[in-house]
């Protein structure tokens, strides 16, 4: 039976205290990776993820940083290297949330925050963590994008601008560092079910589901599974990919 084994690898997940991030971190640990659980403000949630990994027999740490600030990212790099070693796998998952409204009503600051949390976040993480991957000639950069980047629906302009910007940066990065055995890929969730929806009993969303070819919403675990696959040697010849995990709700075409 084929199994994904990330034993001996170190993974860093930004936004690992969040709805998708905590499942990604736990799943990487279940696959055998040592995991750095990043948080910005919610230390309590990060501690919870840490304890879940440790109770399951994994090795992990928590680390605080503002991923839109270069000095803060460099401090995170030093902290992770000191405790776990240089990351082999970096998952850029953190994002700043904001109010969705029309282009005419959207605050200019929202566009700036999306640029910083999507584009600059990925740039700063690459600058901090790719050099060690180049030295080892192995690495995985995996970023969390969104189906919204293809849909471009009303009210999404700030979010889409940031996500489409990071797509460009990451595709260029894939071409620049591929010769060193480093892959750069994106996972694009649909409107996934997470713990927040389970707690509220809002898993079913018929208006959304009726347009999804699989006629249902996916779950947070589906995103984590895609991340772990891309982190593994099973995906060693995949790079520059934007992978929708949305039941076919969006389909990149040729």
N, C-alpha and C positions, 0 to 999 in steps of 0.2 A: 504494500500500500504506500502510495506517495504521501509524504508528510513534509510540511515546512518546518525546518529546524534552523533557528537563528541563534543557536548556542554560540557563545564566544563573541557575539556582536553587541555593540552598545548603541542604543537608540535614544534619541531626544525628541520629545513631542511637545511642541508649543501649544499653549491653550489646553493642556492636559487636564485641567480641572473642569472643563466645559462639557457640554452634552455629548458631543462626538469624541472629543479628545480623551476623555477618561476611558472610553471603550477601546479606542485605538491603543492607548498605553497598556491596558490590561491584556489585550490580545497579543501585542508584541511580546509582553512578558510571558504569556502562555506558550508562545513559540520558542522561548528560550533566551530572548534578548535581555540584557540589563537595560533598565529604562530610567532616563532622567525625566521626571514629571515637572514640566514647567507651569508656572502660574504667574499672573500679573498681580492680582489683588486678592483672589479667593484662596488664601492659604488653607483654610479649613477643608475645602473640597479636595485640594491637592493632597493634604495629609490623609484624607480618606482613601484616595486612589493608591497612595503609597502603602498604606496598611493592607489594602486588599491584595496588592501584589506580593507583599512580604508574607502574608498569611498563606498564600498559594505556593510559597516556596521560591518566589522570585527575588531578584536583587534590584533595588531601585533607590532613588533619591528624589527629593523635591528641590527645585531651584526657582528663584524669583527673578524676573527680568521684565523690562519694558522692551518688547521686540521692535519698537519703532525708534529706539535710541541706540546709537552705535556703542557708546561706552557701557551701557547696561548689557548689551549682547556680549561684549567682550568679557565682562565680569562673569556672565553665565558660562561662557566658554571655559574660563579658568576654573570655575567651581566644578563643572562636570568632569573636566580632564583630571582634576585632583582626586575625585572620588571614584569615578567609574572608568576614566580613560577617554580619549578622543572618540566622539560618536562616529560610527560607521553608517548609521541611518539617521537622517534628520527629517522629521515630519513637520512641515509648517502648516499648522492648523489654526492658530489664533487669529481672530478677527474682531474688529470693533463693530458693535451693533449701533444702529442709528434709526431715526424715523424715516420711513419710506413715504415719499410724496412726489409731486410732479417736478420736472426740471425748473419750472418757473417759481415754485415754492421752496425748493430745496435750499437749505443754507449752504453757502460756499464752504463753510468749515467742514461740512459732511464729506465733500469731495476731497478735501485735504486729508481728513482722517482715514478715508478709504485708501487713498494713495499711500499713506504711511503704513497702514496695517496690512495692506495687500502687496503693493509693489516694494516699498522700502523694507518691509519685514523680510521678504525673500532675498533682497539684495544683501542686507546686513547679515543674515544667516549664512549666505553663501560665502561672503568675505571672511566670516569667522571660522566656518567649519570645513569648507572645501579644501583649503591647503593641506590639512592632515590627510584627507582622502586621496589627494593627488600623490602625496608621499607614499601611501600604502598601495596606490593604484587599484583602489576598490572603494565604492561608496554608493549611497542611495540618497537622493533628494526627492522627497515626495511632498507635494503641496496639495492642500484641499481647496479646490475651486468650487464651482456651483453650476447647476443646470441653467441658472438665471443668466449666465454669461452668454448663452446661445439664444435665450428667449427674448431678452431685451424688452420686457413688458413695461407698461406704464408704472411709474413710481419706483423703478429699480435703478435709475440712472447713476446715482452715486455708487451704489454697490457694484453695478455692472462695470462702471469705469475702472474701479480698482481691480476687479477680477480679470477683466480683459487686459489690463496693464500687466498684471503678474504673469498672465499667459505668455505675453510677448517676451518678458524677461527670462522666463524659464525655458522657452524654446531656444532662445539665443544661448543660454547657459548650457543646455544639452549639447549644442554643437561645439561649444568652446571646451568642454571638459570630458567629452566622450572618449577621447583617445587615452584617458587615464583609467578607463574601466569604471567610470562613474555614470550612473543613469539618473536622469531627471524627468520625473513624470508628475502628472496631476490626476487626482481623483475628484470627480465632479458629482456630489450628491444631489439627489432630488430632495423633495420635502420628506425627510426621513422621520420615522418614529423614534423617539428617545425617551428617557426616563420622565421627562417633563410631561410628555403626552400620555404616558402610561399612568402617571399619578393623577392627571386630570381626566382620564377616561376619554381622550380625544384622538385615539388612534385612527378611527375611521373618519375620512374626509371625502365624501362621495363626489363632491364637485371637482376635486382634484383627481381622484381615482378613475373617474370615467374617461379621462383623456390619456391615461397611462396604459400602454398596450398590455401589460401584465395585470391591469385592473386592481391594483392595490398599491399601498405605500410600502417602501422598503424600511428597513430598520437600521439603527446605528451599527449593529454588528455587520451588516452588509458592507458598510464603508470600511470598517476595521479589517474585514477579510480582504478587501481589495488592496488596502495599504500593505498588509503583511505579504500578500502575493508579490506586489511590486518590490518589496524589500528583499525578497528571496532570490536565490539563483535560478528559480524557475522562470523569472522575468529578466534574466541577465541580458537578453538581446532586445529589450523594449526600452526605448528612451524617446523623449520628446512627445510623449503621449498625453492626450487629454481624454481621460476615461470616464464617461458618464456612468454612474451607478444609480439609475433612476427608473428602472423598469421599461426603458425605451421611450420615456417621455420626451427626451431630445435624442436625436441621432445625427452625429456628424456624418456628412455625406462626401462622396468623392466626385 
